[in-house]
Every structure is written in C-alpha cells, then in structure tokens.
Amino acid sequence: MTFPGGTSISRLSVYSGDACADGLEGGTPHLHTASTEAYVVVGGHGALQTLDANGLRETELNPGSTVWFTPGTIHRAVNRGGLEVVVVMSNAGLPEAGDAVMTFPPEIVADPEKYQEAATLPDTDVEEAVKRRRDLAVEGFLRLADGGPEALRSFYDSAVALVRPKTARWRDIWESTAARETRRTAEVLDALERGDGAHLLRSALMESPPHERWGMCGHLRAHDVAHPIVHTPDPS
C-alpha cells in the first residue's frame, strides 16, 4: 500500500547561498504537467514565486504556511532564511518519472536532446551542476515573466511535447498508486455498507526511511512510498 491517497512526501531544505542573477537565493523554477504539489512550511521563512495564466505572484512562506499549486503552475522557492518545507505530491511516482519540466530558455525546452543534457546531473561535481541548472532555469523563468501570455503558451507547448512520450508509463504508475487507492476505498465503503469488516484483519504498519538527494528546489530527504518496510505482516 502506498502513502495515504497515493501521494508522496519529502522534507525540503531550500537552497541558500550563491544568489541568482536577480539577487534571490533558492531553487530551480519548474512546473508539473500532471501532478499537484503542496508545501507545508515547518521552519524558516521565504516566498513562493508562481507564474501561470494569471501572471506572476509572490506568496510569503512562514512556519505554518500551507500552499498548493496545480499542474501548469511554474513555481520557484525563494529562501530568505532557513526555509524548511514538507512537500506532499499527488500521483506518487509521476514526479520521479519526469513529470517536472524546468524553465530553461525556449531554445532548450523546444529541443528534447538539449533539454535532457541541461537537466541531467553528472556523477561528479554535482553541487556545481545543480547551480548551473538552477541558473539556467532562472534565466528562462525571468524571460517567461517578461514575455507575457504568448511566451507562457509556447513554454506549455514545449513542456507537453517533452513529456508526451512518457505518458503510457505514467498511466501504469498512476493505476498502481492513486487510482488503486481510490478503488480500494470504494471497495472498503461497499464492504462496510454490507456490514463486512474483513479488511480490518489485513491492517498493517509501514515505514519508509528517508534518503537524501539533490532536488530541484533544495536538498531533499525523500521517502520511497512505493516500497515501504512492512512491520505488520498481512495475515493473508
């Protein structure tokens, strides 16, 4: 069983130091093409810059702030002092399978080979590569913010073209996570309506230890919710 609701969860320490061209510290601007993302701020302060069809917006982030944004919302986490966030993502597995598209300049986003080259981190000197990738995406983000609706629509078109070959695999992931959990809940409700509580005998405790990795917005302590440790065996 995946994390509740077929979601995924991670702890994010937003990048600090080495300010970008506009003087701000933080993460790599990007969007998700199929998934909704939520931030629950647990420490520090900063801001979330978002860009969508309604224009550019900045939302202050402080401990207790809870915000979420739907597919197509370009977002950039800005660190103004120790910003720590719990990130909840819908559709566990899709973001890890390439759901995110970074806001590289249009000549890169429109070319799958150039995009892949710019997005892929090397095995060595990863920290420097993360900074270069972020700065390139910030360059594209600033151009999008100044470019108006036509620039945004063009970016959306390129983003769709980039992810389109992956959608068959994504459907399999979705079927085995979020869709399966929805079906499971429907089955439980049907059983309860019949007075059948057999599913309660199959209860289990699961755990997913964190593992650290370089994320787009900062250092991530992510959890593999698809392959948890099962502490309570299934009696069946």
Buried (B, 14 or more C-beta within 10 A) or exposed (E): BBBEBBBBBBBBBBBBEEEBEEEBBBBBBBBBBBBBBBBBBBEBBBBBBBBBEEEEEEBEBEEEBEBEBEBBBBBBBBBBEEBBBBBBBBBBBBBBBBBBBBBBBBEBBBBEEBBEEBBEBEEEEEEEBBBEBBBBBBBBBBBBBEBEEEBBEBBBEBBEBBBEEBEEEBEEBBEBBBBBBEEEEEEBEEBEEEEEEEEEEEEEEBEBEEEEEBBBBBBBBBBBBBEBEEEEEEEE
